[in-house]
Structure formats: C-alpha cells, structure tokens
C-alpha cells in the first residue's frame, strides 16, 4: 500500500482531542492517517516536506451548491433548482453535480476538501443533498454519503418562485410540507403491512422521504427569519425528524431560545449585500452569538453565493466580529463533520481518519495567507 510521510510540520491543528501540536510528522498509508508523532520514519515512503508551515484538516462546508450551479454563466450551467413543482423530494444532487467544473478545483486551492451540496431553495421540498470529496473526475467515486439530507425551504424563496401558482404565503409553504410528510408516513406504514395485496403502488416521492421519517437523514431547513426557523422546528417535532437549521440568519436574535432546542445551525452566507428582505438582520456576529449561547454551529458559504475557496474568509470575519478563533476553526472542520455525521472519517487529523490534510504558509484565518498543498484521501490534489 502506498505510504506518504509529512515531515517538518511547524504547527499541527488536529482539531481533535490532541489539540494543537508542534514539530510533528504525519504518516499516511493509502487513504488513512496511521501515525502522528515526532521524528517518524517509514521505509519506501514518499516524503512531503511541510517546510515548517501550518497544517490543518481539510475544511468542510456543510451547506453549498457546488457542482450544481456551475461557474459558467447561463441556463446550461444551472442545475440546482427545478422550478416546475414546489414538491420534488425525489431529486438527487448526485445526478446534477459536474465534478469537472472549475469551482471544485478552486475550492481545493482554498483548502476545502469536503462539501455537503444539493438543490437550491426554490422548492418547499427540493430534493436530496449529498456529501462529496472535492477531488475527482467521476462523482460516484467522490461520494461520502449519497443521500445525506432532505432539503426544504421556508420564507421568501418558494413564495417568489411560485408567485401566481402557490405557495404564496408562509402558511401555504408549511401546509404543503406537512401534507407531503403525512402522505409519505401513511405510505410507509402501509408498506409494513404483510398482506402484499394491500401494499400501495410504488411512489418515488414518498420513497424519498422514508429515510427522513426513519431519522436516517435530517431535514435540511433553509430558514433565514426567526419565525421561519421556529416553523421548521415545529414541523420537525410534529413528525419526529432530525433537523439542521441552515442559514439561521436571525439566529442571534433568538439564540437563547435555540440553545434550548438543541438543533445545530449552519450559519451563512454572511458576506455580501442584503439581497432580499429576510436578510436585513444578516451579520457576522450571528455565529459568535449562537456558539456562545451553546448552539453547535458550522459556518458555510452557500457556494456559489460565496465561492467555496473563501470558506476560511467567512471564518476569519466571524473572528473579527468577536468569535473565538479556535471556535471559528471548529466551525469549518470538526463541527460540520459532526453535524453531517461524517466525523469518524473527516473533520480532524487523527489516526484512523481519512488523510484530508492542508498545508498553509501561515495562519489560515489570516486571509493574506495561502494554501501550499492540499491532500485528499492521501493523494496530493493541489500544489502551489
């Protein structure tokens, strides 16, 4: 098996139980980290000289649309929103991701190695998110989890996209979601009947919602305004669903209340203009306030809203707004890994985990610094 040895690390931010280490080496065998320590040696290993630089785990974006909304301008490069029906749970992100799009390579240049990507927020139910490593030419070989969450959207987007056709109010959005969840649960219960003649005919939409109803994947709730956030929580409780609060733009206004609910928040995109009414409270302080209240948070780009390679910039601005620097690092490494349920594989540099490792020429939260090398699954995929 192929062996790689990273030597001469000045500072290693493991983001795991070992914390931050100095003057250590990392031994990689195949795609896995097998040893971390001082003065390591391995016969026939390829030596990677870190040149006394800083080393971090690959960054993780817990909510974006990379590969579905491509960098090319126009209709052909846009595959993230199926604006023909507000209810489309059967759609799969894996069928729309273009791994050849330049945005994926640019993300690797920025130290981002894993992304949760999927449908946009036009629909009440948009479809199935997937988690991928960002290096590869065939999406099937890049998948960490093919169906990782069911996307839904509250607030302005469904109202705007279906004006004149419905939903046109927040009441209607919530009602359509409830109706679909109820029908899917009824379908699931009928499938459990032993009498074959009484089982319902196959329904692709209902089938797509069964993992959600069984708590195998979370409802990924696009919610900016505080009232929309609480509507998502209300419905999740009604159907006993796992839930992530995505964007959570007004979360800082109700942080104490959200902390009691114990749902994780994926905060962002906080950079850029307030392009619609429900973003009027957008602030880089949101992540800090939620984290200090006790909410587990990840920071996201919502790429292409913010290009994915600038995930470290989003964390850096959160620090500028008062967030603890180490907590901001956690929000783009181990926290999103835990929120996505992939922390046994990625999110920190620890023995037994995937060798997703990034060498920076300095502190990654200093946006003047750059990535020297990105390693995914033990392979060098970018070198400056």
KEKE-3310 file (N, C-alpha, C; in steps of 0.2 Angstrom, whole numbers, plus 5000, padded with zeros to 4 digits):
npx = (5004:5002:5013:5015:5024:5023:5033:5042:5033:5028:5017:5003:4986:4976:4962:4956:4956:4969:4972:4982:4998:5016:5030:5029:5026:5017:5011:5005:4995:4990:4974:4972:4976:4989:4999:5004:5017:5033:5048:5046:5048:5048:5050:5052:5043:5035:5041:5034:5038:5034:5040:5041:5028:5011:4998:4982:4967:4957:4945:4927:4912:4896:4884:4881:4881:4889:4895:4882:4877:4885:4901:4901:4891:4874:4859:4863:4873:4866:4859:4853:4840:4824:4812:4798:4789:4784:4786:4798:4805:4811:4822:4839:4854:4866:4865:4866:4878:4893:4908:4919:4918:4926:4925:4926:4940:4945:4940:4948:4960:4958:4959:4947:4940:4929:4912:4895:4882:4869:4852:4844:4835:4822:4811:4798:4800:4815:4824:4837:4851:4869:4885:4901:4919:4930:4939:4941:4935:4924:4908:4903:4914:4918:4909:4904:4893:4879:4865:4862:4854:4837:4832:4823:4813:4809:4801:4805:4809:4802:4790:4792:4797:4786:4775:4759:4756:4757:4766:4760:4761:4768:4761:4755:4767:4771:4760:4760:4772:4769:4758:4764:4773:4765:4757:4768:4772:4760:4760:4773:4769:4759:4767:4773:4763:4759:4752:4752:4744:4738:4747:4754:4755:4771:4779:4789:4791:4787:4794:4807:4806:4806:4818:4820:4809:4812:4822:4835:4841:4843:4831:4834:4834:4831:4831:4829:4823:4818:4805:4803:4813:4808:4796:4801:4807:4795:4788:4797:4797:4783:4784:4794:4807:4825:4835:4843:4847:4848:4857:4850:4849:4844:4847:4854:4846:4837:4845:4846:4834:4835:4846:4840:4833:4842:4846:4857:4866:4869:4878:4877:4876:4886:4893:4893:4880:4863:4852:4839:4823:4822:4835:4839:4844:4856:4872:4890:4891:4882:4886:4895:4887:4877:4885:4891:4880:4878:4874:4878:4888:4891:4900:4896:4897:4887:4890:4887:4886:4895:4911:4917:4931:4933:4929:4937:4939:4926:4926:4936:4931:4921:4928:4934:4922:4921:4921:4928:4944:4948:4936:4930:4938:4934:4921:4923:4928:4929:4916:4906:4908:4903:4890:4886:4887:4899:4910:4918:4926:4932:4936:4945:4962:4967:4973:4967:4958:4952:4965:4964:4971:4979:4991:4996:5004:5004:4994:4978:4967:4971:4968:4977:4986:4990:4986:4998:4998:4986:4979:4970:4962:4974:4981:4990:4982:4982:4995:5005)
npy = (4994:5011:5023:5038:5052:5065:5078:5089:5098:5113:5118:5109:5109:5099:5098:5089:5078:5079:5092:5106:5103:5104:5103:5090:5075:5067:5051:5042:5029:5022:5029:5033:5040:5035:5037:5049:5059:5063:5064:5054:5039:5029:5016:5017:5027:5041:5056:5071:5087:5098:5110:5118:5124:5128:5116:5109:5100:5096:5108:5109:5112:5113:5116:5120:5123:5118:5112:5110:5123:5130:5138:5143:5155:5156:5147:5133:5130:5129:5119:5118:5121:5115:5122:5118:5112:5113:5103:5092:5079:5068:5071:5070:5076:5070:5067:5079:5085:5092:5087:5091:5105:5121:5127:5117:5113:5125:5127:5117:5123:5132:5125:5118:5102:5094:5094:5097:5096:5102:5103:5119:5133:5135:5127:5120:5107:5102:5091:5079:5081:5078:5072:5075:5072:5084:5081:5073:5065:5058:5058:5047:5041:5050:5052:5053:5052:5047:5051:5062:5072:5079:5092:5107:5122:5138:5153:5167:5162:5150:5157:5167:5161:5153:5162:5167:5154:5146:5140:5155:5161:5160:5151:5142:5136:5129:5121:5113:5106:5099:5091:5083:5076:5069:5061:5053:5046:5039:5031:5024:5017:5009:5001:4992:4983:4965:4959:4957:4961:4972:4982:4998:5005:5008:5024:5036:5049:5048:5037:5043:5051:5042:5038:5050:5051:5040:5045:5043:5052:5070:5084:5097:5113:5127:5142:5159:5170:5173:5168:5158:5149:5144:5138:5128:5120:5117:5109:5099:5093:5089:5078:5070:5072:5072:5087:5101:5118:5128:5142:5152:5165:5175:5170:5175:5184:5176:5167:5162:5155:5145:5138:5130:5121:5112:5110:5109:5123:5129:5142:5156:5162:5175:5185:5199:5208:5213:5205:5202:5204:5196:5195:5206:5207:5201:5196:5195:5193:5183:5169:5169:5173:5163:5152:5155:5155:5141:5134:5121:5125:5127:5136:5142:5144:5144:5142:5144:5157:5163:5160:5144:5142:5153:5150:5150:5164:5167:5162:5169:5182:5181:5179:5192:5198:5195:5182:5168:5162:5149:5142:5147:5140:5127:5128:5126:5114:5101:5103:5105:5092:5084:5088:5084:5070:5063:5063:5052:5050:5062:5079:5081:5079:5064:5048:5034:5041:5049:5054:5069:5083:5099:5110:5126:5142:5149:5156:5151:5158:5171:5180:5184:5174:5158:5143:5130:5116:5103:5089:5075:5060:5055:5058:5070:5083:5096:5108:5122)
npz = (5000:4996:5004:5013:5020:5030:5034:5045:5051:5057:5065:5070:5068:5075:5078:5085:5099:5103:5101:5098:5090:5090:5079:5073:5064:5051:5047:5033:5026:5012:5010:5023:5039:5049:5059:5071:5076:5083:5074:5064:5055:5039:5029:5011:5010:5002:5004:5011:5012:5024:5027:5038:5040:5043:5047:5044:5046:5031:5026:5028:5021:5026:5019:5003:4986:4976:4961:4956:4953:4941:4937:4924:4915:4913:4907:4905:4914:4926:4937:4949:4954:4952:4945:4943:4950:4967:4976:4976:4982:4976:4969:4966:4971:4967:4954:4947:4949:4943:4942:4935:4934:4936:4949:4959:4959:4962:4975:4982:4981:4990:5002:5005:5007:5008:5004:5008:4997:4986:4980:4977:4985:4979:4980:4991:4995:4990:4987:4987:4997:4995:5001:4996:4992:4986:4976:4961:4946:4942:4949:4957:4962:4972:4982:4999:5006:4999:5000:5010:5017:5017:5008:5012:5011:5018:5019:5009:4996:4990:4990:4981:4969:4965:4963:4960:4957:4968:4982:4990:5003:5019:5027:5017:5012:5024:5025:5014:5015:5027:5023:5013:5021:5029:5020:5015:5027:5029:5018:5020:5032:5027:5019:5028:5030:5030:5021:5004:4994:4999:5000:4995:4978:4970:4974:4970:4976:4989:4993:4993:5005:5015:5022:5029:5037:5045:5053:5047:5040:5041:5040:5030:5033:5025:5032:5036:5043:5060:5063:5053:5056:5068:5063:5056:5066:5073:5064:5062:5075:5076:5067:5072:5067:5062:5062:5054:5055:5043:5036:5046:5049:5057:5069:5079:5086:5093:5100:5113:5115:5104:5109:5119:5111:5105:5092:5078:5070:5054:5048:5038:5021:5026:5021:5009:5000:5007:5000:4999:5007:5019:5024:5031:5044:5043:5049:5053:5066:5070:5071:5082:5093:5093:5095:5108:5115:5116:5105:5093:5080:5062:5049:5034:5016:5006:4993:4976:4981:4990:4984:4986:4990:4998:5011:5023:5024:5028:5041:5046:5046:5055:5067:5067:5071:5084:5087:5095:5090:5089:5090:5078:5069:5072:5067:5054:5052:5062:5068:5057:5052:5062:5063:5050:5052:5048:5055:5059:5049:5044:5047:5057:5061:5064:5070:5060:5053:5037:5026:5024:5022:5024:5020:5025:5022:5033:5047:5044:5046:5043:5030:5021:5019:5011:5003:5003:4999:4996:5001:4998:5003:5005:4993:4984:4978:4975:4972:4976)
capx = (5000:5006:5014:5017:5026:5023:5039:5044:5027:5029:5011:4998:4980:4972:4955:4954:4957:4976:4973:4987:5004:5021:5036:5027:5026:5011:5012:4999:4995:4984:4970:4971:4982:4991:5003:5006:5022:5040:5054:5043:5052:5045:5053:5049:5038:5036:5042:5032:5041:5030:5044:5040:5022:5005:4994:4976:4962:4953:4939:4921:4906:4890:4879:4883:4878:4895:4894:4875:4877:4892:4904:4899:4885:4868:4855:4866:4877:4862:4855:4851:4833:4819:4806:4792:4784:4786:4787:4802:4809:4814:4828:4845:4860:4872:4863:4867:4885:4898:4915:4924:4918:4932:4924:4929:4947:4947:4939:4954:4966:4957:4959:4941:4941:4923:4906:4888:4880:4862:4847:4843:4829:4816:4805:4796:4805:4820:4827:4842:4858:4874:4892:4907:4925:4930:4944:4939:4933:4918:4905:4902:4920:4919:4904:4905:4886:4875:4859:4864:4849:4832:4832:4817:4814:4804:4802:4804:4811:4796:4784:4794:4797:4779:4770:4753:4754:4757:4764:4761:4761:4772:4756:4755:4773:4771:4755:4762:4777:4765:4754:4768:4776:4759:4756:4774:4771:4755:4763:4777:4765:4756:4772:4774:4758:4762:4747:4755:4738:4736:4753:4752:4760:4777:4779:4796:4792:4786:4800:4812:4805:4806:4824:4819:4804:4815:4828:4841:4844:4840:4828:4839:4829:4833:4827:4833:4820:4817:4799:4804:4817:4804:4791:4805:4807:4788:4786:4802:4794:4777:4785:4800:4813:4831:4834:4848:4844:4853:4857:4849:4852:4841:4848:4857:4840:4834:4850:4844:4828:4838:4850:4836:4830:4847:4847:4863:4864:4874:4877:4879:4882:4886:4897:4889:4874:4857:4849:4832:4820:4823:4842:4840:4847:4862:4878:4895:4891:4877:4890:4898:4881:4874:4890:4892:4874:4878:4872:4883:4887:4896:4900:4895:4897:4881:4893:4891:4884:4902:4915:4919:4938:4933:4927:4942:4937:4920:4928:4940:4927:4917:4933:4934:4916:4921:4921:4935:4947:4948:4929:4929:4941:4930:4915:4924:4932:4926:4909:4902:4909:4899:4883:4884:4888:4904:4916:4923:4931:4935:4935:4951:4968:4968:4974:4961:4953:4955:4971:4962:4976:4980:4997:4996:5010:5003:4988:4973:4962:4974:4966:4983:4990:4988:4987:5004:4997:4980:4979:4963:4962:4981:4983:4991:4977:4984:5002:5006)
capy = (5000:5017:5027:5045:5054:5073:5079:5096:5102:5118:5118:5105:5110:5092:5099:5083:5078:5081:5099:5109:5100:5107:5099:5083:5072:5063:5045:5041:5023:5023:5035:5034:5043:5029:5038:5056:5060:5067:5060:5047:5036:5024:5013:5017:5032:5047:5062:5078:5092:5104:5116:5122:5128:5126:5110:5109:5096:5099:5111:5106:5116:5109:5118:5124:5120:5117:5107:5111:5129:5130:5144:5146:5159:5155:5141:5127:5128:5130:5113:5117:5122:5113:5127:5116:5109:5115:5097:5087:5076:5063:5074:5068:5080:5066:5067:5085:5088:5092:5087:5095:5112:5124:5129:5112:5114:5132:5125:5113:5128:5136:5121:5114:5096:5090:5098:5095:5100:5099:5108:5126:5134:5137:5122:5118:5101:5102:5085:5075:5083:5073:5074:5073:5075:5088:5079:5068:5066:5055:5059:5041:5040:5056:5052:5051:5049:5049:5054:5065:5076:5081:5100:5110:5129:5142:5160:5171:5159:5147:5162:5171:5156:5151:5168:5165:5146:5144:5143:5162:5163:5155:5146:5138:5133:5124:5116:5109:5102:5094:5087:5078:5072:5065:5056:5049:5042:5034:5026:5020:5012:5003:4996:4987:4978:4959:4957:4960:4964:4979:4987:5003:5005:5012:5031:5039:5055:5045:5033:5048:5054:5037:5039:5056:5049:5035:5048:5041:5058:5076:5089:5102:5118:5134:5147:5165:5173:5169:5164:5153:5145:5141:5134:5122:5116:5115:5103:5093:5090:5085:5072:5067:5072:5076:5094:5106:5125:5131:5149:5154:5172:5179:5166:5179:5187:5171:5162:5158:5150:5140:5134:5125:5116:5108:5108:5113:5128:5130:5149:5159:5166:5181:5190:5201:5213:5210:5205:5201:5207:5192:5196:5213:5206:5197:5199:5191:5191:5178:5163:5170:5174:5156:5147:5157:5153:5134:5130:5119:5129:5127:5141:5140:5149:5143:5142:5150:5164:5165:5155:5139:5143:5158:5147:5152:5171:5168:5160:5175:5188:5179:5181:5199:5201:5193:5175:5165:5160:5141:5140:5148:5134:5121:5129:5124:5107:5096:5104:5102:5084:5081:5090:5080:5063:5060:5064:5046:5049:5068:5084:5082:5075:5059:5041:5031:5046:5050:5059:5075:5087:5105:5114:5133:5146:5153:5155:5150:5164:5177:5179:5185:5168:5154:5135:5127:5110:5100:5081:5072:5053:5053:5060:5077:5086:5103:5110:5128)
capz = (5000:4996:5010:5012:5027:5030:5039:5047:5052:5062:5070:5068:5071:5074:5079:5089:5106:5104:5101:5093:5091:5086:5077:5072:5057:5050:5042:5029:5022:5007:5011:5030:5044:5053:5065:5072:5081:5082:5071:5062:5049:5036:5023:5005:5010:4999:5009:5009:5016:5026:5027:5044:5039:5047:5044:5046:5042:5026:5028:5026:5020:5027:5015:4997:4979:4972:4956:4953:4950:4939:4936:4918:4915:4909:4909:4904:4920:4932:4938:4956:4956:4947:4947:4940:4955:4973:4980:4972:4986:4973:4965:4969:4969:4964:4946:4944:4951:4937:4945:4930:4935:4939:4956:4963:4959:4966:4982:4984:4981:4996:5007:5006:5004:5008:5004:5008:4991:4984:4977:4980:4989:4976:4981:4998:4996:4984:4985:4992:4997:4995:5003:4992:4992:4980:4971:4957:4939:4942:4956:4960:4966:4976:4987:5005:5008:4993:5002:5017:5020:5013:5008:5012:5011:5021:5018:5003:4990:4987:4988:4975:4963:4963:4963:4955:4956:4975:4988:4990:5009:5024:5029:5012:5012:5029:5024:5008:5018:5032:5019:5010:5026:5031:5015:5015:5033:5028:5013:5024:5037:5023:5016:5033:5030:5027:5015:4998:4990:5002:4999:4990:4972:4971:4974:4970:4980:4996:4995:4995:5011:5021:5026:5033:5043:5049:5056:5045:5037:5043:5036:5030:5033:5023:5036:5037:5048:5066:5063:5049:5060:5073:5060:5054:5072:5075:5060:5064:5081:5074:5063:5075:5062:5063:5059:5054:5054:5038:5036:5053:5048:5063:5075:5085:5089:5097:5102:5120:5113:5100:5113:5122:5106:5104:5085:5075:5065:5049:5048:5032:5019:5030:5017:5003:5002:5009:4993:5000:5014:5025:5026:5034:5050:5042:5052:5055:5074:5072:5073:5089:5097:5093:5098:5115:5119:5117:5099:5089:5073:5057:5045:5027:5010:5001:4986:4973:4984:4991:4981:4991:4992:5003:5017:5028:5025:5032:5047:5048:5048:5061:5072:5068:5074:5091:5089:5097:5084:5089:5089:5071:5066:5073:5063:5047:5052:5066:5069:5051:5051:5067:5061:5044:5053:5045:5059:5060:5043:5042:5052:5062:5059:5070:5067:5058:5049:5030:5026:5021:5025:5020:5022:5024:5023:5040:5050:5039:5047:5040:5023:5016:5019:5006:5004:4999:4997:4998:5001:4999:5003:5004:4987:4983:4973:4973:4975:4973)
cpx = (5004:5007:5017:5018:5027:5028:5039:5038:5028:5023:5006:4991:4976:4965:4952:4956:4965:4977:4978:4994:5010:5027:5034:5027:5019:5012:5005:5000:4989:4980:4969:4978:4983:4995:5004:5011:5028:5044:5052:5048:5047:5048:5049:5044:5040:5036:5039:5034:5037:5033:5042:5033:5017:5001:4988:4972:4959:4947:4933:4916:4900:4884:4881:4879:4883:4893:4887:4874:4884:4895:4902:4892:4880:4864:4858:4870:4873:4858:4853:4844:4828:4812:4800:4787:4787:4788:4791:4807:4813:4820:4834:4851:4865:4871:4864:4874:4890:4905:4920:4924:4924:4931:4927:4936:4949:4946:4945:4960:4965:4957:4952:4941:4934:4917:4900:4884:4873:4858:4846:4837:4823:4810:4804:4800:4809:4823:4833:4849:4863:4881:4897:4913:4926:4935:4941:4936:4926:4914:4904:4908:4921:4914:4906:4898:4881:4868:4860:4859:4843:4831:4824:4818:4808:4806:4801:4805:4805:4791:4786:4794:4791:4774:4765:4751:4754:4763:4765:4762:4766:4767:4755:4761:4773:4766:4757:4767:4773:4761:4758:4771:4771:4758:4762:4774:4766:4757:4768:4774:4762:4761:4774:4769:4761:4758:4750:4750:4736:4741:4752:4757:4766:4776:4785:4796:4791:4792:4806:4812:4805:4812:4823:4814:4807:4821:4835:4845:4840:4836:4833:4835:4832:4828:4831:4830:4818:4810:4799:4808:4812:4798:4795:4805:4800:4786:4791:4799:4788:4778:4791:4805:4819:4831:4841:4845:4850:4852:4856:4851:4850:4842:4850:4852:4837:4838:4848:4839:4831:4842:4846:4833:4835:4847:4853:4861:4870:4873:4880:4875:4882:4890:4892:4883:4868:4852:4842:4829:4822:4830:4844:4844:4854:4868:4883:4895:4886:4881:4892:4892:4878:4879:4891:4885:4873:4875:4878:4882:4893:4895:4900:4896:4891:4884:4888:4890:4891:4906:4918:4926:4938:4930:4931:4941:4931:4921:4932:4936:4922:4922:4933:4928:4915:4921:4928:4938:4947:4941:4927:4932:4937:4924:4916:4928:4927:4918:4904:4903:4904:4892:4881:4885:4893:4911:4921:4928:4935:4933:4941:4956:4970:4969:4968:4957:4956:4960:4969:4966:4978:4986:4996:5003:5010:4997:4982:4968:4965:4973:4972:4987:4987:4990:4993:5002:4990:4981:4972:4964:4969:4984:4984:4987:4978:4991:5003:5012)
cpy = (5006:5021:5034:5048:5062:5075:5087:5101:5107:5118:5114:5106:5103:5093:5093:5083:5080:5088:5101:5106:5104:5102:5092:5081:5068:5057:5043:5034:5022:5029:5037:5037:5037:5031:5046:5056:5063:5062:5054:5045:5030:5022:5014:5022:5038:5053:5068:5082:5098:5111:5121:5127:5125:5121:5110:5103:5099:5102:5108:5111:5112:5111:5123:5120:5119:5111:5107:5117:5130:5137:5147:5149:5156:5148:5135:5125:5128:5123:5112:5118:5120:5116:5125:5113:5111:5109:5092:5083:5070:5065:5072:5073:5076:5066:5073:5088:5087:5092:5090:5102:5115:5126:5123:5112:5120:5131:5122:5118:5132:5132:5117:5108:5092:5095:5094:5099:5097:5105:5114:5127:5137:5133:5121:5112:5101:5096:5083:5078:5077:5076:5071:5076:5079:5087:5073:5070:5063:5055:5053:5039:5045:5056:5049:5048:5052:5053:5056:5069:5077:5089:5102:5118:5133:5149:5163:5167:5155:5152:5165:5167:5154:5156:5166:5158:5143:5139:5151:5165:5158:5150:5141:5133:5127:5119:5111:5104:5097:5089:5081:5073:5067:5059:5051:5044:5037:5029:5021:5015:5007:4998:4991:4982:4971:4957:4961:4964:4971:4984:4992:5002:5010:5019:5034:5044:5052:5041:5037:5050:5048:5037:5045:5054:5044:5038:5046:5047:5064:5080:5095:5109:5125:5139:5153:5168:5169:5165:5158:5147:5141:5137:5128:5117:5113:5109:5097:5089:5086:5078:5068:5066:5075:5082:5098:5113:5128:5138:5153:5161:5176:5175:5170:5182:5182:5165:5158:5153:5144:5135:5128:5120:5111:5105:5112:5118:5129:5138:5152:5159:5173:5187:5192:5206:5209:5210:5204:5203:5203:5192:5202:5212:5202:5201:5194:5189:5185:5171:5164:5170:5167:5152:5149:5155:5145:5130:5128:5122:5127:5133:5139:5145:5149:5144:5140:5157:5167:5159:5151:5140:5149:5156:5150:5160:5172:5167:5166:5181:5187:5181:5188:5202:5198:5186:5172:5161:5152:5139:5141:5142:5128:5121:5127:5117:5102:5097:5102:5095:5081:5082:5085:5072:5060:5061:5058:5046:5056:5073:5086:5077:5070:5052:5037:5035:5046:5055:5065:5081:5093:5109:5121:5136:5150:5152:5156:5156:5171:5176:5181:5179:5163:5147:5134:5120:5107:5093:5079:5064:5051:5055:5068:5079:5093:5105:5117:5129)
cpz = (5000:5002:5009:5019:5026:5036:5040:5047:5058:5067:5066:5072:5070:5074:5082:5096:5108:5104:5096:5095:5087:5085:5077:5065:5057:5045:5039:5025:5018:5008:5019:5034:5049:5059:5065:5077:5079:5078:5068:5056:5046:5030:5017:5005:5006:5004:5007:5014:5018:5027:5033:5043:5044:5043:5048:5043:5036:5028:5025:5026:5021:5023:5009:4991:4974:4967:4952:4950:4948:4938:4929:4918:4911:4911:4909:4910:4926:4932:4945:4958:4950:4949:4942:4944:4962:4978:4975:4977:4982:4969:4969:4966:4965:4956:4943:4945:4945:4941:4941:4931:4939:4947:4961:4964:4963:4973:4985:4985:4988:5002:5009:5003:5004:5008:5004:5002:4989:4981:4981:4984:4986:4978:4989:5000:4990:4982:4990:4991:4997:4998:4999:4994:4986:4975:4967:4950:4938:4949:4960:4965:4971:4982:4993:5008:5002:4994:5009:5020:5015:5013:5008:5012:5014:5018:5011:4996:4987:4985:4981:4968:4961:4963:4958:4954:4963:4976:4988:4998:5013:5026:5024:5012:5018:5028:5019:5011:5023:5028:5016:5015:5028:5026:5014:5021:5032:5023:5016:5029:5033:5020:5021:5034:5027:5021:5009:4994:4993:5002:4994:4984:4974:4970:4975:4976:4988:4998:4997:5002:5017:5025:5031:5039:5047:5053:5054:5042:5040:5038:5036:5028:5031:5027:5038:5043:5054:5066:5059:5052:5065:5069:5058:5060:5074:5071:5061:5070:5080:5071:5066:5070:5065:5059:5059:5052:5049:5036:5043:5053:5054:5069:5081:5089:5094:5099:5108:5119:5109:5104:5117:5118:5104:5096:5082:5070:5060:5046:5042:5026:5022:5026:5011:5005:5004:5003:4993:5007:5020:5027:5029:5040:5049:5045:5053:5062:5075:5074:5080:5094:5098:5097:5106:5119:5120:5111:5095:5082:5068:5053:5038:5022:5006:4994:4981:4976:4986:4988:4987:4994:4997:5010:5023:5029:5029:5039:5050:5050:5054:5068:5073:5071:5081:5092:5091:5091:5083:5087:5081:5067:5066:5068:5056:5046:5056:5067:5063:5050:5056:5065:5055:5046:5050:5049:5061:5054:5042:5048:5056:5059:5065:5066:5066:5053:5042:5030:5021:5024:5021:5024:5020:5025:5030:5042:5045:5040:5045:5033:5018:5015:5013:5007:5000:4996:5000:4996:5002:4998:5002:4998:4986:4977:4971:4976:4972:4969)
residu = (UNK:UNK:UNK:UNK:UNK:UNK:UNK:UNK:UNK:UNK:UNK:UNK:UNK:UNK:UNK:UNK:UNK:UNK:UNK:UNK:UNK:UNK:UNK:UNK:UNK:UNK:UNK:UNK:UNK:UNK:UNK:UNK:UNK:UNK:UNK:UNK:UNK:UNK:UNK:UNK:UNK:UNK:UNK:UNK:UNK:UNK:UNK:UNK:UNK:UNK:UNK:UNK:UNK:UNK:UNK:UNK:UNK:UNK:UNK:UNK:UNK:UNK:UNK:UNK:UNK:UNK:UNK:UNK:UNK:UNK:UNK:UNK:UNK:UNK:UNK:UNK:UNK:UNK:UNK:UNK:UNK:UNK:UNK:UNK:UNK:UNK:UNK:UNK:UNK:UNK:UNK:UNK:UNK:UNK:UNK:UNK:UNK:UNK:UNK:UNK:UNK:UNK:UNK:UNK:UNK:UNK:UNK:UNK:UNK:UNK:UNK:UNK:UNK:UNK:UNK:UNK:UNK:UNK:UNK:UNK:UNK:UNK:UNK:UNK:UNK:UNK:UNK:UNK:UNK:UNK:UNK:UNK:UNK:UNK:UNK:UNK:UNK:UNK:UNK:UNK:UNK:UNK:UNK:UNK:UNK:UNK:UNK:UNK:UNK:UNK:UNK:UNK:UNK:UNK:UNK:UNK:UNK:UNK:UNK:UNK:UNK:UNK:UNK:UNK:UNK:UNK:UNK:UNK:UNK:UNK:UNK:UNK:UNK:UNK:UNK:UNK:UNK:UNK:UNK:UNK:UNK:UNK:UNK:UNK:UNK:UNK:UNK:UNK:UNK:UNK:UNK:UNK:UNK:UNK:UNK:UNK:UNK:UNK:UNK:UNK:UNK:UNK:UNK:UNK:UNK:UNK:UNK:UNK:UNK:UNK:UNK:UNK:UNK:UNK:UNK:UNK:UNK:UNK:UNK:UNK:UNK:UNK:UNK:UNK:UNK:UNK:UNK:UNK:UNK:UNK:UNK:UNK:UNK:UNK:UNK:UNK:UNK:UNK:UNK:UNK:UNK:UNK:UNK:UNK:UNK:UNK:UNK:UNK:UNK:UNK:UNK:UNK:UNK:UNK:UNK:UNK:UNK:UNK:UNK:UNK:UNK:UNK:UNK:UNK:UNK:UNK:UNK:UNK:UNK:UNK:UNK:UNK:UNK:UNK:UNK:UNK:UNK:UNK:UNK:UNK:UNK:UNK:UNK:UNK:UNK:UNK:UNK:UNK:UNK:UNK:UNK:UNK:UNK:UNK:UNK:UNK:UNK:UNK:UNK:UNK:UNK:UNK:UNK:UNK:UNK:UNK:UNK:UNK:UNK:UNK:UNK:UNK:UNK:UNK:UNK:UNK:UNK:UNK:UNK:UNK:UNK:UNK:UNK:UNK:UNK:UNK:UNK:UNK:UNK:UNK:UNK:UNK:UNK:UNK:UNK:UNK:UNK:UNK:UNK:UNK:UNK:UNK:UNK:UNK:UNK:UNK:UNK:UNK:UNK:UNK:UNK:UNK:UNK:UNK:UNK:UNK:UNK:UNK:UNK:UNK:UNK:UNK:UNK:UNK:UNK:UNK:UNK:UNK:UNK:UNK:UNK:UNK:UNK:UNK:UNK:UNK:UNK:UNK:UNK:UNK:UNK:UNK:UNK:UNK)
# end
